[in-house]
């Protein structure tokens, strides 16, 4: 058992309320949250928080971890050329062994940013899973079916296998994007969502060109197409969601879908700014992702959180929109919901011990006027003191 004491806890059980509770973990789970007890059990370790803040870890709800191998190799290009001239040709040469190494590199960066799980879309998934299990990191794989795949039935086999291979690993149905996937293959994905009554995720409405291309090919936007195909009958969502029509937003609202925001990547690729304020006003579920290191280039969740709220304010020319507390909730709770990690969404007895400690003694955290908002507006990776996944401390005082 591990005991966290003498600090602050932002559990998300009651919004962004901060308490002085102790938190105990046993194995991979949280076993106690509350005041100090008169009679204490034997602990393997007792961690004096010394006033620092314990909160659920950030959930990186859209990434391509092994794209660290492309960091700063394919910069300063528009998305279509970036993909076709740089990314796709180089990915064709990426071996499973190299993907394993590059995934571990990404995990190190995630942990230093307080991230405790990732929602990853890529390939060579056996090597990817081994890297995460070896590192003790939690991940949800998103299916990445596209026209390059020789065997489309591998999607179903992976869905069944990776949802039953390790407690740190799970899998959600998905495909890369409309512009890389034939209608026949999208129909196959839709059939699996119905067969398994499962949610589905894909890149969607990332650029204006993507949306116009989809309308030219199919007569409707990506979101409308996916819905017509029945892909969203059991939920899911989209990555990026920058160019969304009123009909698209209505579908997201009606279906209870999640829009996963990737502001840094969208800025670097000049894709645009997502309508976050509209999403919030419509009650649409939101989560945050870094995207891959090839298009970001950092895997820094503090930067993503700041950009979500700052860009929303800029887009609407209104400094009052997109409250920072709501953004912090997207990072911790919204991501967990999108990824199906409902046992990782808050600090409570019985939940998974996926947590991070924020150092409140650094200059950028003072004065302590509003801790939760300051994490979003002023926080950085220098504030991450400790990251725990499944009850194991994987990063500390780095």
Long-range contacts (C-beta under 8 A, 24 or more apart in sequence): 1-25, 1-26, 1-31, 1-41, 1-42, 1-43, 1-44, 2-43, 2-44, 2-45, 2-46, 2-47, 2-353, 2-391, 2-393, 3-40, 3-43, 3-45, 3-46, 3-47, 4-47, 4-49, 4-54, 4-357, 5-36, 5-46, 5-47, 5-48, 5-49, 6-48, 6-49, 6-50, 6-51, 7-48, 7-49, 7-50, 7-51, 7-52, 7-53, 7-54, 7-357, 8-49, 8-51, 8-52, 8-53, 8-54, 8-360, 8-371, 9-33, 9-53, 9-54, 9-55, 9-347, 10-53, 10-54, 10-55, 10-347, 10-371, 10-372, 11-55, 11-56, 11-346, 11-347, 11-348, 12-55, 12-56, 12-329, 12-332, 12-333, 12-345, 12-346, 12-347, 13-346, 13-347, 13-348, 15-325, 15-329, 16-325, 16-328, 16-329, 16-372, 18-53, 18-371, 18-372, 23-54, 23-347, 23-355, 25-353, 25-388, 25-391, 26-391, 27-353, 27-391, 28-167, 28-352, 28-353, 28-390, 28-391, 28-392, 29-350, 29-351, 29-352, 29-353, 29-391, 30-347, 30-348, 30-349, 30-350, 30-351, 30-352, 30-353, 31-349, 32-349, 33-347, 33-348, 33-349, 47-357, 47-386, 49-357, 50-361, 51-360, 51-361, 52-357, 52-358, 52-359, 52-360, 52-361, 52-385, 53-357, 53-358, 53-360, 53-371, 53-375, 54-347, 54-355, 54-356, 54-357, 54-358, 55-332, 55-347, 55-355, 55-356, 55-358, 56-116, 56-332, 56-333, 56-336, 56-344, 56-345, 56-346, 56-347, 56-354, 56-355, 56-356, 57-114, 57-115, 57-116, 57-117, 57-332, 57-344, 57-354, 57-355, 57-356, 57-387, 57-388, 57-389, 58-113, 58-114, 58-115, 58-116, 58-288, 58-301, 58-331, 58-332, 58-335, 58-356, 59-115, 59-116, 59-117, 59-118, 59-119, 59-287, 59-288, 59-331, 59-332, 59-334, 59-335, 59-336, 59-338, 59-339, 59-341, 59-344, 60-110, 60-115, 60-117, 60-118, 60-119, 60-288, 60-289, 60-290, 60-299, 60-301, 60-335, 61-119, 61-258, 61-260, 61-287, 61-288, 61-289, 61-334, 61-335, 61-338, 61-339, 62-119, 62-121, 62-239, 62-240, 62-260, 62-262, 62-287, 62-289, 62-290, 62-291, 63-106, 63-118, 63-119, 63-120, 63-121, 63-289, 63-290, 63-291, 63-292, 63-299, 64-120, 64-121, 64-122, 64-291, 64-292, 64-294, 65-102, 65-103, 65-106, 65-107, 65-118, 65-120, 65-122, 65-128, 65-139, 65-292, 66-94, 66-98, 66-99, 66-102, 66-103, 66-106, 66-122, 66-124, 66-128, 67-102, 67-106, 67-122, 67-292, 67-293, 67-294, 67-295, 68-102, 68-103, 68-105, 68-106, 68-109, 68-292, 68-293, 68-299, 69-94, 69-98, 69-99, 69-102, 70-292, 70-293, 70-294, 71-293, 71-294, 71-297, 72-297, 73-294, 74-294, 75-268, 75-297, 78-269, 78-270, 79-206, 79-207, 79-209, 79-269, 79-271, 80-209, 82-269, 82-294, 82-295, 86-294, 87-294, 88-148, 91-123, 94-124, 95-124, 96-124, 96-126, 96-127, 97-127, 99-123, 99-124, 99-127, 99-128, 99-131, 100-127, 100-128, 100-130, 100-131, 101-131, 103-127, 103-128, 103-131, 103-132, 104-131, 104-134, 104-135, 106-293, 106-299, 107-131, 107-132, 107-135, 107-137, 109-293, 109-298, 109-299, 109-300, 110-137, 110-299, 111-137, 111-387, 111-389, 111-394, 111-395, 111-398, 112-381, 112-384, 112-387, 112-395, 112-398, 113-299, 113-300, 113-301, 113-302, 113-381, 113-384, 114-301, 114-356, 114-358, 114-381, 114-384, 114-387, 115-299, 115-301, 115-387, 116-344, 116-354, 116-355, 116-356, 116-387, 116-388, 116-389, 117-335, 117-336, 117-339, 117-341, 117-344, 117-354, 117-389, 119-172, 119-201, 119-260, 119-289, 119-335, 119-338, 119-339, 121-174, 121-176, 121-201, 121-239, 125-158, 125-162, 129-162, 129-165, 129-166, 129-169, 132-168, 132-169, 133-166, 133-168, 133-169, 135-394, 136-168, 136-389, 136-390, 136-392, 136-394, 137-168, 137-389, 137-394, 138-168, 138-169, 138-341, 138-344, 138-352, 138-354, 138-389, 138-390, 139-168, 139-169, 139-170, 140-169, 140-170, 140-171, 140-172, 140-339, 140-340, 140-341, 141-169, 141-170, 141-171, 141-172, 142-171, 142-172, 142-174, 142-201, 143-171, 143-172, 143-173, 143-174, 143-175, 143-189, 144-174, 144-175, 144-176, 145-174, 145-175, 145-176, 145-181, 145-185, 145-188, 145-189, 146-175, 146-176, 146-177, 146-180, 146-181, 146-185, 147-180, 147-181, 147-182, 147-185, 148-180, 149-185, 152-185, 152-188, 155-188, 155-189, 155-192, 156-192, 159-192, 159-196, 159-198, 167-390, 168-389, 168-390, 170-339, 170-340, 170-341, 172-198, 172-199, 172-200, 172-201, 172-236, 172-339, 172-340, 173-198, 173-199, 173-200, 173-201, 173-236, 174-200, 174-201, 174-202, 174-236, 175-200, 175-202, 176-202, 176-203, 177-202, 177-203, 177-204, 177-206, 177-210, 177-222, 178-202, 178-204, 178-210, 178-214, 178-217, 178-218, 178-222, 178-225, 178-226, 179-210, 179-213, 179-214, 183-218, 186-225, 186-226, 186-229, 186-231, 187-229, 189-231, 190-229, 190-230, 190-231, 193-230, 193-231, 193-232, 193-233, 193-234, 193-236, 194-230, 194-233, 194-234, 197-234, 198-234, 199-234, 199-235, 199-236, 199-237, 199-340, 200-226, 200-231, 200-232, 200-234, 200-235, 200-236, 201-236, 201-237, 201-238, 201-239, 201-260, 201-338, 202-226, 202-231, 202-238, 202-239, 203-238, 203-239, 203-240, 204-238, 204-239, 204-240, 204-241, 205-238, 205-240, 205-241, 205-242, 205-243, 205-244, 205-248, 206-239, 206-240, 206-242, 206-243, 206-266, 206-271, 207-242, 207-243, 207-269, 207-271, 207-272, 208-243, 208-272, 210-243, 211-243, 221-245, 221-247, 221-248, 223-247, 223-248, 223-251, 223-252, 224-248, 224-251, 227-251, 227-255, 232-257, 237-285, 237-287, 237-338, 239-289, 239-291, 240-265, 240-266, 240-271, 240-274, 241-274, 241-279, 242-266, 242-271, 242-272, 242-273, 242-274, 243-272, 244-274, 244-275, 244-278, 249-275, 249-278, 249-279, 249-282, 249-284, 252-279, 252-282, 252-284, 253-282, 253-283, 253-284, 256-285, 257-284, 257-285, 258-284, 258-285, 258-286, 258-287, 258-334, 258-337, 258-338, 259-284, 259-285, 259-286, 259-287, 260-286, 260-287, 260-288, 260-289, 260-338, 261-286, 261-287, 261-288, 261-289, 261-304, 261-308, 261-330, 262-288, 262-289, 262-290, 262-291, 262-304, 263-288, 263-304, 263-307, 263-308, 263-311, 264-290, 264-291, 264-296, 264-298, 264-300, 264-303, 264-304, 264-307, 265-290, 265-291, 265-292, 265-295, 265-296, 267-307, 267-311, 268-295, 268-296, 268-297, 269-295, 273-311, 273-312, 273-314, 273-315, 274-311, 275-315, 276-308, 276-311, 276-312, 276-315, 276-321, 276-322, 277-312, 277-315, 277-316, 277-318, 277-321, 277-322, 280-321, 280-322, 280-326, 285-334, 285-337, 285-338, 286-330, 286-334, 287-330, 287-331, 287-334, 287-335, 287-337, 287-338, 287-339, 288-327, 288-330, 288-331, 288-334, 288-335, 289-335, 300-380, 300-381, 301-331, 302-375, 302-376, 302-379, 302-380, 302-381, 302-383, 304-331, 305-330, 305-331, 305-375, 305-376, 305-379, 306-376, 306-377, 309-376, 309-377, 323-373, 324-372, 324-373, 324-375, 324-376, 324-377, 325-372, 325-373, 325-376, 327-376, 328-372, 328-373, 328-375, 328-376, 352-390, 352-391, 353-388, 353-389, 353-390, 353-391, 354-388, 354-389, 354-390, 355-387, 355-388, 356-384, 356-386, 356-387, 356-388, 357-384, 357-385, 357-386, 357-387, 358-383, 358-384, 358-385, 359-383, 359-384, 359-385
